[in-house]
C-alpha cells in the first residue's frame, strides 16, 4: 500500500517545495529511512543471527555431551548391577 500511492503521483507537476515536503512526510511516516539507519538495522540483525547460530551450536554440543554422559551412566549402572549380583552369588555360595 505504501508505494502504490507514491507511484501514482504526477511527479512532473510538483514544485521543489512540494517534493521536499513529500520527502519529509515519507520520512516521518517511516516509508523512507536514512541509509545509516538501514545499515545499523542490518548490522543489528547480523549480530542477533550470529548469536542465535552460536547458541544453537552450543546447544547441539551440550546435547551430544549429555548423550555421551547418559551412555556412560547406563554402562556404569549395568556394571554395578553385575558386580552386586556376582557378590550376592558369591555370598550365597560361601554360606551354603
N, C-alpha and C positions, 0 to 999 in steps of 0.2 A: 504494500500500500504506500509506503514512504516514497519510493522513487517513481511511482506511476504518475502522481500529480506533478512532480518536478519535470518529468519527461514531456508532459503535455503542455507546458508553459511556452508561450511565444517569446523566446529569448531575444529576438531582434527588436522587439518593441519596448524593452525596458531601458531606463536610463541607468547611468553608473550608480547613482544613489540608490535606486531601487534594487539593483543587483547586490550592492553591499548590504542593504537591509535584508534581502532574501538570504544571503550567506550567513549573516548574523543570526537570523531566525533559525536557519538549519543547524547552526552550531548550538544554539540554546535548546533546541528540541532534541539534540543528540543524534541527528541524522548525519551530521558532518563532524568528524573528530579530527583534532590535530594529529599529525604524523607521530609526534613524540608519545602521545597518549596511546596510539596503536602499538608502537614499538614496546612501550612499557607493559602493555597488556599481554603482548605475545611473550615477552620475557618472563612475566609472572606465570603465564600458562606453562611455559617450558620448565620453569622451576618446579611447579607443582607436579608436572608429568614426571620429571626426573625423580622427585621424592616418592611418588607412587610406585615407580618402577623399582627403586631401591627397597621400598617397603615390601613389595611383592617378592623380590629376590630373597630378602631376609626371611620372610615368612616361609618360603619354599625350603630354604636351607634349614630353618628350625623344624619344619615338618619332617624333613628327611632325617635330621638328627634324632627327633623323637621316635621315629620308626626304628632306627638302629637301637636306641635305648630300650625300646619295647622288646625287640628280639633278644637283646642281652638279658633283660629281666626274665623273660619266659625261659630262656636257656638256664639261667641260674636257678629259677624256681624248679625246673624239671630236675636239675642235678641235686638240689636239696631234698626233694621228694624221694629220689632214688637212694640217696645216702641214708635217709631216715628209714626207708623200707629195708635196706640192707642191714642197718643197725638193729632194727626190730627183729629181723630173721635171725641174725647172729645171736641176739639176746635170747630169743626163744629156743634156739638150738642149744645154747650153753646151759639153760636151766632144765632141759629135758634129760 
